[in-house]
């Protein structure tokens, strides 16, 4: 039995965001009780379509599987704990058919 491209994508995303994955980090969302795995970036590159330039962004963010978050929605101002450090969630980009959620953070101690 063959699986669809979407099912394969989800399977691949789950393997990347698992405990044994090389790049995954554990994350807890304090207010919802969510505990799982994410990809954590402190800096990343972003493409500006207006100028065609690539910019380096110095803002922490996490990438989560949207399937992991179905029962525990994430909202702005909640607290995410990653690497024993608390971050405030400042923006949530919901899944738009990609299977992932992007969450932008700021250090709670700043």
C-alpha positions as CSV (number, residue, x, y, z in Angstrom):
1,X,0.0,0.0,0.0
2,X,1.4,3.4,-1.1
3,X,1.2,6.5,1.1
4,X,0.4,10.0,-0.1
5,X,3.0,12.7,-0.5
6,X,1.5,14.5,2.5
7,X,1.6,11.4,4.7
8,X,5.3,10.9,3.7
9,X,6.1,14.6,4.5
10,X,4.4,14.2,7.9
11,X,6.4,11.0,8.5
12,X,9.7,12.8,7.6
13,X,8.8,15.8,9.8
14,X,8.1,13.5,12.8
15,X,11.4,11.8,12.4
16,X,13.3,15.1,12.3
17,X,11.4,16.3,15.4
18,X,11.9,13.2,17.5
19,X,14.0,12.6,20.6
20,X,16.6,10.7,18.7
21,X,17.0,13.3,15.9
22,X,20.3,15.1,15.7
23,X,18.9,18.6,15.5
24,X,15.9,18.3,17.8
25,X,15.6,20.0,21.2
26,X,13.2,19.4,24.0
27,X,10.6,22.1,24.6
28,X,7.9,22.7,27.2
29,X,5.1,25.2,26.9
30,X,4.4,26.0,30.5
31,X,0.7,27.2,30.3
32,X,-0.5,24.3,28.2
33,X,1.6,21.5,29.7
34,X,2.9,20.6,26.2
35,X,6.2,18.7,26.2
36,X,7.8,17.6,23.0
37,X,10.6,18.2,20.5
38,X,11.4,21.1,18.2
39,X,14.1,22.6,16.0
40,X,15.5,25.6,17.8
41,X,17.2,28.5,16.0
42,X,18.8,31.4,17.7
43,X,19.9,33.0,14.4
44,X,18.7,32.2,10.8
45,X,18.8,33.7,7.3
46,X,15.7,35.3,5.8
47,X,15.1,36.3,2.2
48,X,13.7,39.8,1.6
49,X,11.6,39.5,-1.7
50,X,11.5,43.3,-2.1
51,X,15.3,43.8,-2.2
52,X,16.4,40.3,-3.1
53,X,18.8,40.4,-0.1
54,X,19.4,37.7,2.4
55,X,19.4,39.0,6.0
56,X,20.7,37.4,9.1
57,X,18.0,37.5,11.8
58,X,19.0,37.4,15.5
59,X,15.8,36.2,17.1
60,X,15.2,32.8,18.6
61,X,12.4,30.7,17.0
62,X,11.3,27.1,17.1
63,X,9.8,24.8,14.5
64,X,7.2,22.3,15.7
65,X,5.0,19.7,14.0
66,X,1.5,21.0,13.8
67,X,0.2,17.5,14.6
68,X,1.9,17.7,18.0
69,X,0.0,20.9,18.8
70,X,-3.6,19.9,17.8
71,X,-4.8,19.5,21.4
72,X,-2.6,22.2,22.9
73,X,-2.7,25.4,20.9
74,X,0.2,27.8,21.4
75,X,-0.6,31.5,22.0
76,X,1.4,34.8,22.2
77,X,2.8,35.6,25.7
78,X,3.0,32.0,26.8
79,X,6.3,30.6,28.1
80,X,8.4,28.1,26.2
81,X,11.3,26.4,28.1
82,X,14.2,25.3,25.9
83,X,17.7,24.3,27.1
84,X,16.6,25.2,30.7
85,X,15.9,28.8,29.6
86,X,12.5,30.5,29.5
87,X,11.4,32.4,26.4
88,X,8.2,34.4,25.9
89,X,6.3,33.5,22.8
90,X,5.9,36.7,20.8
91,X,4.4,35.4,17.5
92,X,3.0,32.2,16.2
93,X,2.8,31.4,12.5
94,X,0.2,28.7,12.2
95,X,0.4,25.8,9.8
96,X,-0.6,26.8,6.3
97,X,-0.4,23.4,4.8
98,X,3.3,22.7,5.5
99,X,2.8,20.5,8.6
100,X,4.9,22.9,10.8
101,X,4.3,25.8,13.1
102,X,6.9,28.6,13.5
103,X,7.0,30.2,17.0
104,X,9.1,33.4,17.5
105,X,10.5,34.0,20.9
106,X,12.3,36.5,23.1
107,X,14.4,35.8,26.2
108,X,12.3,36.4,29.3
109,X,15.3,37.8,31.1
110,X,15.8,40.7,28.7
